[in-house]
Amino acid sequence: MPQLDTSTWLLVILSMLLALFTLFQLKISKHFHYPNPKTTAKLQNQQTPWNITWTKIYLPLSQSQ
Protein backbone atom coordinates (compact mmCIF):
# COMPACT_ATOMS: atom_id res chain seq x y z
CA MET A 1 0.00 0.00 0.00
CA PRO A 2 1.53 3.37 -1.04
CA GLN A 3 2.15 5.98 1.60
CA LEU A 4 0.58 9.44 1.42
CA ASP A 5 3.02 12.12 0.30
CA THR A 6 2.75 15.04 2.75
CA SER A 7 5.80 16.98 1.62
CA THR A 8 3.76 19.70 -0.16
CA TRP A 9 1.14 20.17 2.55
CA LEU A 10 3.06 22.91 4.32
CA LEU A 11 3.33 24.94 1.11
CA VAL A 12 -0.38 24.46 0.35
CA ILE A 13 -1.47 25.47 3.87
CA LEU A 14 0.78 28.53 3.97
CA SER A 15 -0.33 29.72 0.54
CA MET A 16 -3.98 29.20 1.53
CA LEU A 17 -3.50 31.26 4.70
CA LEU A 18 -1.80 34.03 2.72
CA ALA A 19 -4.63 34.06 0.17
CA LEU A 20 -7.30 34.17 2.89
CA PHE A 21 -5.49 36.97 4.71
CA THR A 22 -5.25 38.98 1.49
CA LEU A 23 -8.91 38.45 0.64
CA PHE A 24 -10.07 39.49 4.11
CA GLN A 25 -7.85 42.58 4.04
CA LEU A 26 -9.34 43.63 0.72
CA LYS A 27 -12.85 42.99 1.98
CA ILE A 28 -12.33 44.96 5.19
CA SER A 29 -10.62 47.87 3.42
CA LYS A 30 -13.74 48.55 1.33
CA HIS A 31 -15.88 49.26 4.40
CA PHE A 32 -16.59 52.89 5.28
CA HIS A 33 -16.00 53.62 8.95
CA TYR A 34 -18.21 56.40 10.28
CA PRO A 35 -16.64 59.01 12.56
CA ASN A 36 -17.07 58.83 16.30
CA PRO A 37 -20.68 59.87 17.11
CA LYS A 38 -19.61 61.68 20.28
CA THR A 39 -17.53 64.17 18.32
CA THR A 40 -20.13 64.74 15.59
CA ALA A 41 -22.97 65.22 18.09
CA LYS A 42 -21.21 68.24 19.57
CA LEU A 43 -20.93 69.89 16.17
CA GLN A 44 -24.60 69.46 15.27
CA ASN A 45 -26.73 71.60 17.56
CA GLN A 46 -30.13 71.69 15.87
CA GLN A 47 -33.14 73.52 17.22
CA THR A 48 -36.24 71.36 17.10
CA PRO A 49 -39.79 72.66 17.63
CA TRP A 50 -40.27 70.63 20.82
CA ASN A 51 -37.19 72.28 22.35
CA ILE A 52 -38.54 75.78 21.68
CA THR A 53 -42.23 75.52 22.59
CA TRP A 54 -44.00 73.90 25.51
CA THR A 55 -46.90 71.60 24.75
CA LYS A 56 -49.61 70.40 27.09
CA ILE A 57 -50.12 66.65 27.33
CA TYR A 58 -53.80 65.74 27.60
CA LEU A 59 -55.25 62.74 29.37
CA PRO A 60 -56.86 60.04 27.23
CA LEU A 61 -60.51 60.53 26.31
CA SER A 62 -61.53 57.18 27.78
CA GLN A 63 -61.80 58.63 31.31
CA SER A 64 -65.27 59.48 32.59
CA GLN A 65 -66.12 63.06 33.50
PDB file with one MODEL, atoms N, CA, C and O in Angstrom:
MODEL        1
ATOM      1  N   MET A   1       0.850  -1.178   0.000  1.00  0.00           N
ATOM      2  CA  MET A   1       0.000   0.000   0.000  1.00  0.00           C
ATOM      3  C   MET A   1       0.898   1.245   0.000  1.00  0.00           C
ATOM      4  O   MET A   1       1.782   1.372   0.848  1.00  0.00           O
ATOM      5  N   PRO A   2       0.668   2.183  -0.972  1.00  0.00           N
ATOM      6  CA  PRO A   2       1.529   3.373  -1.038  1.00  0.00           C
ATOM      7  C   PRO A   2       1.253   4.333   0.118  1.00  0.00           C
ATOM      8  O   PRO A   2       0.138   4.414   0.634  1.00  0.00           O
ATOM      9  N   GLN A   3       2.274   5.039   0.496  1.00  0.00           N
ATOM     10  CA  GLN A   3       2.150   5.985   1.596  1.00  0.00           C
ATOM     11  C   GLN A   3       1.797   7.367   1.048  1.00  0.00           C
ATOM     12  O   GLN A   3       2.203   7.739  -0.053  1.00  0.00           O
ATOM     13  N   LEU A   4       1.034   8.115   1.839  1.00  0.00           N
ATOM     14  CA  LEU A   4       0.579   9.436   1.423  1.00  0.00           C
ATOM     15  C   LEU A   4       1.753  10.411   1.468  1.00  0.00           C
ATOM     16  O   LEU A   4       2.473  10.495   2.464  1.00  0.00           O
ATOM     17  N   ASP A   5       1.930  11.145   0.371  1.00  0.00           N
ATOM     18  CA  ASP A   5       3.025  12.119   0.298  1.00  0.00           C
ATOM     19  C   ASP A   5       2.559  13.433   0.919  1.00  0.00           C
ATOM     20  O   ASP A   5       1.672  14.094   0.379  1.00  0.00           O
ATOM     21  N   THR A   6       3.149  13.814   2.046  1.00  0.00           N
ATOM     22  CA  THR A   6       2.746  15.036   2.754  1.00  0.00           C
ATOM     23  C   THR A   6       3.798  16.129   2.637  1.00  0.00           C
ATOM     24  O   THR A   6       3.774  17.085   3.412  1.00  0.00           O
ATOM     25  N   SER A   7       4.708  16.015   1.700  1.00  0.00           N
ATOM     26  CA  SER A   7       5.796  16.984   1.618  1.00  0.00           C
ATOM     27  C   SER A   7       5.319  18.357   1.131  1.00  0.00           C
ATOM     28  O   SER A   7       5.946  19.368   1.447  1.00  0.00           O
ATOM     29  N   THR A   8       4.223  18.411   0.371  1.00  0.00           N
ATOM     30  CA  THR A   8       3.758  19.704  -0.158  1.00  0.00           C
ATOM     31  C   THR A   8       2.661  20.325   0.698  1.00  0.00           C
ATOM     32  O   THR A   8       2.199  21.426   0.399  1.00  0.00           O
ATOM     33  N   TRP A   9       2.239  19.647   1.747  1.00  0.00           N
ATOM     34  CA  TRP A   9       1.140  20.166   2.550  1.00  0.00           C
ATOM     35  C   TRP A   9       1.478  21.502   3.203  1.00  0.00           C
ATOM     36  O   TRP A   9       0.621  22.383   3.273  1.00  0.00           O
ATOM     37  N   LEU A  10       2.674  21.664   3.668  1.00  0.00           N
ATOM     38  CA  LEU A  10       3.055  22.910   4.317  1.00  0.00           C
ATOM     39  C   LEU A  10       2.948  24.074   3.335  1.00  0.00           C
ATOM     40  O   LEU A  10       2.439  25.137   3.692  1.00  0.00           O
ATOM     41  N   LEU A  11       3.409  23.890   2.133  1.00  0.00           N
ATOM     42  CA  LEU A  11       3.326  24.936   1.115  1.00  0.00           C
ATOM     43  C   LEU A  11       1.872  25.260   0.772  1.00  0.00           C
ATOM     44  O   LEU A  11       1.519  26.428   0.607  1.00  0.00           O
ATOM     45  N   VAL A  12       1.043  24.249   0.668  1.00  0.00           N
ATOM     46  CA  VAL A  12      -0.382  24.456   0.352  1.00  0.00           C
ATOM     47  C   VAL A  12      -1.077  25.202   1.478  1.00  0.00           C
ATOM     48  O   VAL A  12      -1.848  26.126   1.217  1.00  0.00           O
ATOM     49  N   ILE A  13      -0.824  24.826   2.717  1.00  0.00           N
ATOM     50  CA  ILE A  13      -1.466  25.472   3.871  1.00  0.00           C
ATOM     51  C   ILE A  13      -1.009  26.917   4.004  1.00  0.00           C
ATOM     52  O   ILE A  13      -1.827  27.805   4.243  1.00  0.00           O
ATOM     53  N   LEU A  14       0.279  27.160   3.853  1.00  0.00           N
ATOM     54  CA  LEU A  14       0.784  28.531   3.969  1.00  0.00           C
ATOM     55  C   LEU A  14       0.253  29.421   2.848  1.00  0.00           C
ATOM     56  O   LEU A  14      -0.095  30.577   3.090  1.00  0.00           O
ATOM     57  N   SER A  15       0.189  28.905   1.644  1.00  0.00           N
ATOM     58  CA  SER A  15      -0.332  29.724   0.542  1.00  0.00           C
ATOM     59  C   SER A  15      -1.832  29.970   0.711  1.00  0.00           C
ATOM     60  O   SER A  15      -2.326  31.034   0.338  1.00  0.00           O
ATOM     61  N   MET A  16      -2.556  29.005   1.265  1.00  0.00           N
ATOM     62  CA  MET A  16      -3.982  29.196   1.531  1.00  0.00           C
ATOM     63  C   MET A  16      -4.188  30.276   2.588  1.00  0.00           C
ATOM     64  O   MET A  16      -5.069  31.124   2.446  1.00  0.00           O
ATOM     65  N   LEU A  17      -3.378  30.249   3.651  1.00  0.00           N
ATOM     66  CA  LEU A  17      -3.496  31.264   4.696  1.00  0.00           C
ATOM     67  C   LEU A  17      -3.164  32.649   4.161  1.00  0.00           C
ATOM     68  O   LEU A  17      -3.831  33.622   4.514  1.00  0.00           O
ATOM     69  N   LEU A  18      -2.153  32.753   3.323  1.00  0.00           N
ATOM     70  CA  LEU A  18      -1.800  34.030   2.723  1.00  0.00           C
ATOM     71  C   LEU A  18      -2.919  34.544   1.818  1.00  0.00           C
ATOM     72  O   LEU A  18      -3.222  35.737   1.826  1.00  0.00           O
ATOM     73  N   ALA A  19      -3.527  33.664   1.050  1.00  0.00           N
ATOM     74  CA  ALA A  19      -4.628  34.061   0.169  1.00  0.00           C
ATOM     75  C   ALA A  19      -5.842  34.508   0.979  1.00  0.00           C
ATOM     76  O   ALA A  19      -6.478  35.505   0.638  1.00  0.00           O
ATOM     77  N   LEU A  20      -6.167  33.781   2.045  1.00  0.00           N
ATOM     78  CA  LEU A  20      -7.297  34.172   2.895  1.00  0.00           C
ATOM     79  C   LEU A  20      -7.038  35.507   3.577  1.00  0.00           C
ATOM     80  O   LEU A  20      -7.935  36.346   3.657  1.00  0.00           O
ATOM     81  N   PHE A  21      -5.830  35.709   4.066  1.00  0.00           N
ATOM     82  CA  PHE A  21      -5.487  36.967   4.713  1.00  0.00           C
ATOM     83  C   PHE A  21      -5.628  38.136   3.726  1.00  0.00           C
ATOM     84  O   PHE A  21      -6.154  39.192   4.077  1.00  0.00           O
ATOM     85  N   THR A  22      -5.158  37.937   2.506  1.00  0.00           N
ATOM     86  CA  THR A  22      -5.253  38.984   1.489  1.00  0.00           C
ATOM     87  C   THR A  22      -6.702  39.280   1.134  1.00  0.00           C
ATOM     88  O   THR A  22      -7.085  40.442   1.005  1.00  0.00           O
ATOM     89  N   LEU A  23      -7.508  38.239   0.977  1.00  0.00           N
ATOM     90  CA  LEU A  23      -8.914  38.450   0.642  1.00  0.00           C
ATOM     91  C   LEU A  23      -9.660  39.189   1.755  1.00  0.00           C
ATOM     92  O   LEU A  23     -10.447  40.093   1.477  1.00  0.00           O
ATOM     93  N   PHE A  24      -9.418  38.812   2.998  1.00  0.00           N
ATOM     94  CA  PHE A  24     -10.074  39.491   4.107  1.00  0.00           C
ATOM     95  C   PHE A  24      -9.608  40.942   4.238  1.00  0.00           C
ATOM     96  O   PHE A  24     -10.409  41.816   4.569  1.00  0.00           O
ATOM     97  N   GLN A  25      -8.350  41.205   3.989  1.00  0.00           N
ATOM     98  CA  GLN A  25      -7.854  42.580   4.044  1.00  0.00           C
ATOM     99  C   GLN A  25      -8.516  43.431   2.964  1.00  0.00           C
ATOM    100  O   GLN A  25      -8.876  44.581   3.215  1.00  0.00           O
ATOM    101  N   LEU A  26      -8.675  42.885   1.790  1.00  0.00           N
ATOM    102  CA  LEU A  26      -9.344  43.625   0.716  1.00  0.00           C
ATOM    103  C   LEU A  26     -10.815  43.853   1.044  1.00  0.00           C
ATOM    104  O   LEU A  26     -11.360  44.921   0.763  1.00  0.00           O
ATOM    105  N   LYS A  27     -11.448  42.863   1.633  1.00  0.00           N
ATOM    106  CA  LYS A  27     -12.855  42.991   1.978  1.00  0.00           C
ATOM    107  C   LYS A  27     -13.058  44.035   3.073  1.00  0.00           C
ATOM    108  O   LYS A  27     -13.984  44.842   3.002  1.00  0.00           O
ATOM    109  N   ILE A  28     -12.197  44.018   4.077  1.00  0.00           N
ATOM    110  CA  ILE A  28     -12.327  44.965   5.189  1.00  0.00           C
ATOM    111  C   ILE A  28     -11.984  46.385   4.740  1.00  0.00           C
ATOM    112  O   ILE A  28     -12.583  47.343   5.227  1.00  0.00           O
ATOM    113  N   SER A  29     -11.043  46.531   3.831  1.00  0.00           N
ATOM    114  CA  SER A  29     -10.625  47.875   3.417  1.00  0.00           C
ATOM    115  C   SER A  29     -11.691  48.603   2.620  1.00  0.00           C
ATOM    116  O   SER A  29     -11.610  49.822   2.471  1.00  0.00           O
ATOM    117  N   LYS A  30     -12.683  47.901   2.106  1.00  0.00           N
ATOM    118  CA  LYS A  30     -13.744  48.548   1.333  1.00  0.00           C
ATOM    119  C   LYS A  30     -14.872  49.064   2.208  1.00  0.00           C
ATOM    120  O   LYS A  30     -15.776  49.734   1.708  1.00  0.00           O
ATOM    121  N   HIS A  31     -14.842  48.771   3.500  1.00  0.00           N
ATOM    122  CA  HIS A  31     -15.877  49.261   4.404  1.00  0.00           C
ATOM    123  C   HIS A  31     -15.609  50.714   4.754  1.00  0.00           C
ATOM    124  O   HIS A  31     -14.461  51.130   4.914  1.00  0.00           O
ATOM    125  N   PHE A  32     -16.710  51.495   4.873  1.00  0.00           N
ATOM    126  CA  PHE A  32     -16.590  52.887   5.282  1.00  0.00           C
ATOM    127  C   PHE A  32     -16.842  52.968   6.783  1.00  0.00           C
ATOM    128  O   PHE A  32     -17.902  52.572   7.269  1.00  0.00           O
ATOM    129  N   HIS A  33     -15.869  53.479   7.501  1.00  0.00           N
ATOM    130  CA  HIS A  33     -16.003  53.618   8.946  1.00  0.00           C
ATOM    131  C   HIS A  33     -16.484  55.029   9.261  1.00  0.00           C
ATOM    132  O   HIS A  33     -15.831  56.014   8.916  1.00  0.00           O
ATOM    133  N   TYR A  34     -17.640  55.111   9.923  1.00  0.00           N
ATOM    134  CA  TYR A  34     -18.207  56.400  10.276  1.00  0.00           C
ATOM    135  C   TYR A  34     -17.392  57.037  11.404  1.00  0.00           C
ATOM    136  O   TYR A  34     -16.782  56.327  12.204  1.00  0.00           O
ATOM    137  N   PRO A  35     -17.378  58.361  11.470  1.00  0.00           N
ATOM    138  CA  PRO A  35     -16.645  59.013  12.559  1.00  0.00           C
ATOM    139  C   PRO A  35     -17.311  58.753  13.905  1.00  0.00           C
ATOM    140  O   PRO A  35     -18.452  58.297  13.978  1.00  0.00           O
ATOM    141  N   ASN A  36     -16.585  59.047  14.946  1.00  0.00           N
ATOM    142  CA  ASN A  36     -17.072  58.827  16.302  1.00  0.00           C
ATOM    143  C   ASN A  36     -18.320  59.679  16.538  1.00  0.00           C
ATOM    144  O   ASN A  36     -18.256  60.895  16.359  1.00  0.00           O
ATOM    145  N   PRO A  37     -19.464  59.082  16.936  1.00  0.00           N
ATOM    146  CA  PRO A  37     -20.679  59.866  17.105  1.00  0.00           C
ATOM    147  C   PRO A  37     -20.585  60.907  18.216  1.00  0.00           C
ATOM    148  O   PRO A  37     -21.307  61.904  18.177  1.00  0.00           O
ATOM    149  N   LYS A  38     -19.722  60.706  19.195  1.00  0.00           N
ATOM    150  CA  LYS A  38     -19.612  61.678  20.280  1.00  0.00           C
ATOM    151  C   LYS A  38     -19.041  63.006  19.769  1.00  0.00           C
ATOM    152  O   LYS A  38     -19.447  64.073  20.229  1.00  0.00           O
ATOM    153  N   THR A  39     -18.113  62.942  18.832  1.00  0.00           N
ATOM    154  CA  THR A  39     -17.527  64.172  18.321  1.00  0.00           C
ATOM    155  C   THR A  39     -18.456  64.867  17.329  1.00  0.00           C
ATOM    156  O   THR A  39     -18.471  66.097  17.266  1.00  0.00           O
ATOM    157  N   THR A  40     -19.230  64.110  16.553  1.00  0.00           N
ATOM    158  CA  THR A  40     -20.132  64.745  15.589  1.00  0.00           C
ATOM    159  C   THR A  40     -21.376  65.284  16.268  1.00  0.00           C
ATOM    160  O   THR A  40     -21.986  66.220  15.750  1.00  0.00           O
ATOM    161  N   ALA A  41     -21.778  64.735  17.402  1.00  0.00           N
ATOM    162  CA  ALA A  41     -22.968  65.217  18.094  1.00  0.00           C
ATOM    163  C   ALA A  41     -22.730  66.614  18.662  1.00  0.00           C
ATOM    164  O   ALA A  41     -23.665  67.409  18.756  1.00  0.00           O
ATOM    165  N   LYS A  42     -21.506  66.917  19.038  1.00  0.00           N
ATOM    166  CA  LYS A  42     -21.209  68.243  19.570  1.00  0.00           C
ATOM    167  C   LYS A  42     -21.270  69.307  18.480  1.00  0.00           C
ATOM    168  O   LYS A  42     -21.618  70.457  18.749  1.00  0.00           O
ATOM    169  N   LEU A  43     -20.935  68.927  17.263  1.00  0.00           N
ATOM    170  CA  LEU A  43     -20.930  69.888  16.175  1.00  0.00           C
ATOM    171  C   LEU A  43     -22.329  70.208  15.685  1.00  0.00           C
ATOM    172  O   LEU A  43     -22.572  71.323  15.223  1.00  0.00           O
ATOM    173  N   GLN A  44     -23.253  69.267  15.773  1.00  0.00           N
ATOM    174  CA  GLN A  44     -24.603  69.464  15.270  1.00  0.00           C
ATOM    175  C   GLN A  44     -25.516  69.852  16.424  1.00  0.00           C
ATOM    176  O   GLN A  44     -25.932  68.999  17.208  1.00  0.00           O
ATOM    177  N   ASN A  45     -25.820  71.118  16.525  1.00  0.00           N
ATOM    178  CA  ASN A  45     -26.726  71.596  17.558  1.00  0.00           C
ATOM    179  C   ASN A  45     -27.959  72.151  16.865  1.00  0.00           C
ATOM    180  O   ASN A  45     -28.018  73.344  16.568  1.00  0.00           O
ATOM    181  N   GLN A  46     -28.942  71.301  16.605  1.00  0.00           N
ATOM    182  CA  GLN A  46     -30.129  71.692  15.869  1.00  0.00           C
ATOM    183  C   GLN A  46     -31.236  72.084  16.828  1.00  0.00           C
ATOM    184  O   GLN A  46     -31.413  71.470  17.880  1.00  0.00           O
ATOM    185  N   GLN A  47     -31.977  73.113  16.453  1.00  0.00           N
ATOM    186  CA  GLN A  47     -33.140  73.522  17.223  1.00  0.00           C
ATOM    187  C   GLN A  47     -34.366  72.810  16.672  1.00  0.00           C
ATOM    188  O   GLN A  47     -34.694  72.950  15.494  1.00  0.00           O
ATOM    189  N   THR A  48     -35.032  72.058  17.510  1.00  0.00           N
ATOM    190  CA  THR A  48     -36.243  71.364  17.105  1.00  0.00           C
ATOM    191  C   THR A  48     -37.446  72.060  17.724  1.00  0.00           C
ATOM    192  O   THR A  48     -37.311  72.707  18.762  1.00  0.00           O
ATOM    193  N   PRO A  49     -38.616  71.940  17.111  1.00  0.00           N
ATOM    194  CA  PRO A  49     -39.792  72.655  17.632  1.00  0.00           C
ATOM    195  C   PRO A  49     -40.143  72.273  19.063  1.00  0.00           C
ATOM    196  O   PRO A  49     -40.623  73.117  19.819  1.00  0.00           O
ATOM    197  N   TRP A  50     -39.913  71.012  19.457  1.00  0.00           N
ATOM    198  CA  TRP A  50     -40.271  70.633  20.819  1.00  0.00           C
ATOM    199  C   TRP A  50     -39.268  71.156  21.849  1.00  0.00           C
ATOM    200  O   TRP A  50     -39.551  71.122  23.047  1.00  0.00           O
ATOM    201  N   ASN A  51     -38.116  71.633  21.413  1.00  0.00           N
ATOM    202  CA  ASN A  51     -37.193  72.280  22.346  1.00  0.00           C
ATOM    203  C   ASN A  51     -37.586  73.739  22.585  1.00  0.00           C
ATOM    204  O   ASN A  51     -37.325  74.292  23.653  1.00  0.00           O
ATOM    205  N   ILE A  52     -38.212  74.354  21.588  1.00  0.00           N
ATOM    206  CA  ILE A  52     -38.541  75.777  21.683  1.00  0.00           C
ATOM    207  C   ILE A  52     -39.860  75.996  22.412  1.00  0.00           C
ATOM    208  O   ILE A  52     -39.928  76.824  23.321  1.00  0.00           O
ATOM    209  N   THR A  53     -40.899  75.277  22.034  1.00  0.00           N
ATOM    210  CA  THR A  53     -42.231  75.519  22.592  1.00  0.00           C
ATOM    211  C   THR A  53     -42.599  74.451  23.603  1.00  0.00           C
ATOM    212  O   THR A  53     -42.090  73.330  23.568  1.00  0.00           O
ATOM    213  N   TRP A  54     -43.496  74.823  24.506  1.00  0.00           N
ATOM    214  CA  TRP A  54     -43.999  73.902  25.510  1.00  0.00           C
ATOM    215  C   TRP A  54     -45.362  73.423  25.062  1.00  0.00           C
ATOM    216  O   TRP A  54     -46.194  74.229  24.646  1.00  0.00           O
ATOM    217  N   THR A  55     -45.603  72.144  25.137  1.00  0.00           N
ATOM    218  CA  THR A  55     -46.901  71.602  24.745  1.00  0.00           C
ATOM    219  C   THR A  55     -47.541  70.917  25.931  1.00  0.00           C
ATOM    220  O   THR A  55     -46.860  70.316  26.762  1.00  0.00           O
ATOM    221  N   LYS A  56     -48.867  71.013  26.001  1.00  0.00           N
ATOM    222  CA  LYS A  56     -49.612  70.401  27.087  1.00  0.00           C
ATOM    223  C   LYS A  56     -49.977  68.980  26.685  1.00  0.00           C
ATOM    224  O   LYS A  56     -50.441  68.744  25.570  1.00  0.00           O
ATOM    225  N   ILE A  57     -49.770  68.043  27.586  1.00  0.00           N
ATOM    226  CA  ILE A  57     -50.115  66.653  27.332  1.00  0.00           C
ATOM    227  C   ILE A  57     -51.487  66.400  27.960  1.00  0.00           C
ATOM    228  O   ILE A  57     -51.675  66.585  29.162  1.00  0.00           O
ATOM    229  N   TYR A  58     -52.438  65.976  27.133  1.00  0.00           N
ATOM    230  CA  TYR A  58     -53.801  65.738  27.600  1.00  0.00           C
ATOM    231  C   TYR A  58     -53.966  64.299  28.039  1.00  0.00           C
ATOM    232  O   TYR A  58     -53.257  63.404  27.579  1.00  0.00           O
ATOM    233  N   LEU A  59     -54.922  64.093  28.946  1.00  0.00           N
ATOM    234  CA  LEU A  59     -55.255  62.740  29.373  1.00  0.00           C
ATOM    235  C   LEU A  59     -56.043  62.047  28.268  1.00  0.00           C
ATOM    236  O   LEU A  59     -56.638  62.717  27.424  1.00  0.00           O
ATOM    237  N   PRO A  60     -56.057  60.733  28.261  1.00  0.00           N
ATOM    238  CA  PRO A  60     -56.860  60.042  27.233  1.00  0.00           C
ATOM    239  C   PRO A  60     -58.345  60.311  27.392  1.00  0.00           C
ATOM    240  O   PRO A  60     -58.819  60.594  28.493  1.00  0.00           O
ATOM    241  N   LEU A  61     -59.074  60.225  26.296  1.00  0.00           N
ATOM    242  CA  LEU A  61     -60.510  60.530  26.306  1.00  0.00           C
ATOM    243  C   LEU A  61     -61.341  59.432  26.939  1.00  0.00           C
ATOM    244  O   LEU A  61     -62.539  59.622  27.147  1.00  0.00           O
ATOM    245  N   SER A  62     -60.757  58.306  27.246  1.00  0.00           N
ATOM    246  CA  SER A  62     -61.528  57.182  27.781  1.00  0.00           C
ATOM    247  C   SER A  62     -61.928  57.382  29.232  1.00  0.00           C
ATOM    248  O   SER A  62     -62.716  56.592  29.752  1.00  0.00           O
ATOM    249  N   GLN A  63     -61.418  58.410  29.911  1.00  0.00           N
ATOM    250  CA  GLN A  63     -61.796  58.631  31.313  1.00  0.00           C
ATOM    251  C   GLN A  63     -63.158  59.297  31.403  1.00  0.00           C
ATOM    252  O   GLN A  63     -63.500  60.146  30.580  1.00  0.00           O
ATOM    253  N   SER A  64     -63.941  58.903  32.417  1.00  0.00           N
ATOM    254  CA  SER A  64     -65.274  59.485  32.590  1.00  0.00           C
ATOM    255  C   SER A  64     -65.161  60.852  33.241  1.00  0.00           C
ATOM    256  O   SER A  64     -64.211  61.142  33.969  1.00  0.00           O
ATOM    257  N   GLN A  65     -66.169  61.693  32.957  1.00  0.00           N
ATOM    258  CA  GLN A  65     -66.117  63.062  33.496  1.00  0.00           C
ATOM    259  C   GLN A  65     -66.932  63.195  34.765  1.00  0.00           C
ATOM    260  O   GLN A  65     -66.996  64.278  35.347  1.00  0.00           O
TER     261      GLN A  65
ENDMDL
END
